[in-house]
Amino acid sequence: MTGFPADILSCPQCGAEALAPGDGASALACKACTTRFPAIDGIPWLVADPEAILGEWRDRLHRLVLELQKDAERVRAELEGKGLRTATRSRLKLLAGAYGDHARRLQALLSPLSIADKQIALETHLALRTGLPPGQDLTSYYVNLHRDWVWGEEENESSAALNADLLAGKPPGRMLVLGAGACRLAYDLHRGLHPELTVAADINPLLLLATRRILCGEPVSLYEFPIAPRRLEDHAILRRLAAPEAVDGNFHLVFADALQAPFREGRFDTVLTPWLVDIISADLAALAPRINRLLKPGGRWINFGSLAFSHREAALCYTLEEALEVVADSGFECIGQRETSMPYMRSPASRHARMESVVAFAAAKRAAVAQPMAHRHMPEWLQDEGQVVPLLPQFRMTAAATRIHAFVMSLIDGQRSARDIAGVLVAQRLMMAEEAGPAVRAFLLRMYEDARQQ
Ligand SMILES: C[S@@+](CC[C@H](N)C(=O)[O-])C[C@H]1O[C@@H](n2cnc3c(N)ncnc32)[C@H](O)[C@@H]1O
C-alpha cells in the first residue's frame, strides 16, 4: 500500500509540487519549504505542521490510555464493595479486565505514535485539555471499525450500492476518499469498480493504523463496548476485525486533512466525501471549492450522509437545497441525487440502533473556481513557537477565572465546611456574604459531580 504515483502529491504546508523522498526519519520532504513529513507505520503523514499535529495525537493517545487505566481501577474498586449481586460482579470483572486490556491493545496498535516516554499525569492532561472537541478525538469514530470489519454487512453493502449507483457505470478512474474512516466503503468500491487508483485519506491515526493491518490481511482484535448491551457478556466484546481479502497495490492510505489536501490540482476523476461534509470543522462553502480543485474537468464529486450540520453558526447548518446551491456555486453541476433509508451502526450486541434517511448526490466539475485562503489549523503566532502569545481579552478573562477557581479549590483541605469556604471568599472581598453561600454550594456540587463523572 505504499508508493504513491509521483505525480499526485503536493506539499500540505506550502502547496508546492515539490515533495521528494526524505532522509532517514522523514518519508517525504518538500524541496520548496523544507518541511519534512514522517510515515507512521508506512502511512505518509501529509498534514501541515506535521510534528505539531503528531504531538497532539500522541498526547490524545496518552490521555486515552491513562483514562482507560483509571476506568479499570475504578471498576476494580467497585468490585471491593459488599453485597454485589453475582451477575453484577461478573459484569464488573468483565469490564475491569476489558478496560485494562483495551488500553494495552490500543497502545500496541498505536505504538508507531510512540508514547512510551510520556510522563504527563492525567491531571495535567485534564488541566491542559489535551482532549479535542468530541468530534475529533481518537475514539470519536471507533465504532466504525467494528461496523466496517465485523458486523455492518447490511449497512456496508447499502453504502457501496448507493455510491456505485451514483457513479452510474462510468469507471471511477483515479478515486480519492476524503474522511475515509475505517475505509470499508473505499475498499468495497475499490474491489467492485476497479478504479485505476484509490487513495483513502483521514486524520485519525487509530482508524488508519488499524485499517492498514486489516487491509494487509492481518486481522486486528479490538473491544467493542456497545451503547446498550443486550446481555452481560455484550458489555465488552473482543472482536476480530478482518477484511475478506487483502487489497492490491493500487490502494493507498494517507494521513491528510481534507481542508489542506496534499494533492496537486486536477489529479482525480472521482472524489468521495462519505459522512464528512457536515462533521468537518469548516463551512461547506469553503470545502466545496477545495474538492473542485482536486478534480479533473468533468470529474465527479460523490457525497453522501445525513447532512446533520452542527456548526455554531446557524447560517452554516444548510438544508439539502442550500447545500446544493453551495455545490452549484462551487463550479459543479448536480448530475444525480438519491434519498434512501439505511441502517446506521446497528451492532447485533446493542439494543441501540439507528435508521438514517441518507441523501447522496453526484456533481460534475464544470468550471474551476477561486480557492479560499489556505486553511490553518493554528493561529500564526502558534505556527512559530517562538512568537509572542497575544494577550487576547478572552485569555485575560480565563486567566482571572482560573486563578479564582484554583484559589477556591485550594480551600478544600479536608477541614473546612462549605460555610467556612464562603467565609474566606467574603473576607477576601471576592463576594458579598449573601452571595457567597449559594455560589459556593453550587460550585462544590458541580465539582463533586465532575469528580464522579471522571
Ligand atoms: C462520520 S466519520 C465517516 C467515516 C467514513 N467516511 C464512513 O462513512 O464510515 C467522519 C470521518 O472524517 C474524518 N475527518 C474529520 N475531519 C477531517 C478532516 N478535516 N480531514 C479528513 N478527515 C477528517 C474523521 O476522522 C472520520 O473518520
The ligand as an SDF file (V2000), in Angstrom:
LIG
                    3D

 27 29  0  0  0  0  0  0  0  0999 V2000
  -18.5340   10.3780   10.3400 C   0  0  0  0  0  0  0  0  0  0  0  0
  -16.9560    9.7140   10.0440 S   0  0  0  0  0  0  0  0  0  0  0  0
  -17.2040    8.9380    8.4680 C   0  0  0  0  0  0  0  0  0  0  0  0
  -16.1830    7.8970    8.1600 C   0  0  0  0  0  0  0  0  0  0  0  0
  -16.3730    7.1750    6.8350 C   0  0  0  0  0  0  0  0  0  0  0  0
  -16.3920    8.1000    5.7420 N   0  0  0  0  0  0  0  0  0  0  0  0
  -17.6640    6.3960    6.8570 C   0  0  0  0  0  0  0  0  0  0  0  0
  -18.5420    6.6880    6.0540 O   0  0  0  0  0  0  0  0  0  0  0  0
  -17.7780    5.4910    7.6660 O   0  0  0  0  0  0  0  0  0  0  0  0
  -16.0270   11.1590    9.6230 C   0  0  0  0  0  0  0  0  0  0  0  0
  -14.5740   10.8630    9.3000 C   0  0  0  0  0  0  0  0  0  0  0  0
  -13.9580   12.0740    8.8430 O   0  0  0  0  0  0  0  0  0  0  0  0
  -12.6920   12.1910    9.4430 C   0  0  0  0  0  0  0  0  0  0  0  0
  -12.3460   13.6130    9.4280 N   0  0  0  0  0  0  0  0  0  0  0  0
  -12.8140   14.6020   10.2320 C   0  0  0  0  0  0  0  0  0  0  0  0
  -12.2840   15.7860    9.8870 N   0  0  0  0  0  0  0  0  0  0  0  0
  -11.4660   15.5440    8.8350 C   0  0  0  0  0  0  0  0  0  0  0  0
  -10.6280   16.3590    8.0370 C   0  0  0  0  0  0  0  0  0  0  0  0
  -10.5190   17.6750    8.2740 N   0  0  0  0  0  0  0  0  0  0  0  0
   -9.9230   15.7760    7.0560 N   0  0  0  0  0  0  0  0  0  0  0  0
  -10.0010   14.4350    6.8380 C   0  0  0  0  0  0  0  0  0  0  0  0
  -10.7710   13.6160    7.5590 N   0  0  0  0  0  0  0  0  0  0  0  0
  -11.4970   14.1590    8.5420 C   0  0  0  0  0  0  0  0  0  0  0  0
  -12.8540   11.5760   10.8150 C   0  0  0  0  0  0  0  0  0  0  0  0
  -11.6210   11.1700   11.3640 O   0  0  0  0  0  0  0  0  0  0  0  0
  -13.7680   10.3880   10.4950 C   0  0  0  0  0  0  0  0  0  0  0  0
  -13.0480    9.2450   10.1420 O   0  0  0  0  0  0  0  0  0  0  0  0
  1  2  1  0
  2  3  1  0
  2 10  1  0
  3  4  1  0
  4  5  1  0
  5  6  1  0
  5  7  1  0
  7  8  2  0
  7  9  1  0
 10 11  1  0
 11 12  1  0
 11 26  1  0
 12 13  1  0
 13 14  1  0
 13 24  1  0
 14 15  1  0
 14 23  1  0
 15 16  2  0
 16 17  1  0
 17 18  1  0
 17 23  2  0
 18 19  1  0
 18 20  2  0
 20 21  1  0
 21 22  2  0
 22 23  1  0
 24 25  1  0
 24 26  1  0
 26 27  1  0
M  CHG  2   2   1   9  -1
M  END
$$$$
